[in-house]
């Protein structure tokens, strides 16, 4: 099956920089901001966005300051019986918690919305944030639930038969987004 390259390393870097600026603008700065990445690639993207935010507002966010956490939603999914899934990862919430904060969920691809629904359930078990926003690298459409991203790197309309592959250097050794499948 042939994969078509749609985003390369520079495109991903530009998208994450734009998302970071949009997050700061929307939140009016970095105070009371928590990024929660959804493993695996969402966690990597959350780390990258956290580093970009620290570069933009160095006095507000220090690298490793506890602004970035990871939210495993495996046990909150409603499709565990149908789809094989990876082993759960530990959820790591920043030391200050999420109560009263603006939480930005970070994921690689927004598709049906089911992962984000699971994330919202998981967040409700962890505390009561002031607001929850969603940042995704790719929005491919085909929503099954009324969920939309607040911050999107790239909208890539796809057919149901196509697959979006996000590969990140920290996990896969290369930064790229490809589409495979569908009609030739």
Secondary structure, DSSP 8 states (H G I E B T S, - for coil): --EEEEEEHHHHHHHHHHHHHHHHHHHTSSTTEEEEE-TTHHHHHHHHHHHHHHHHSTTT--TTSS-EEE---GGG-S-TTTS--------B--TT-STTSEEEEEEEEESSSHHHHHHHHHHHHH---SEEEEEEEEE----SSS---SEEEEE----TTEEEEEE-HHHHSS-EEEEEES--
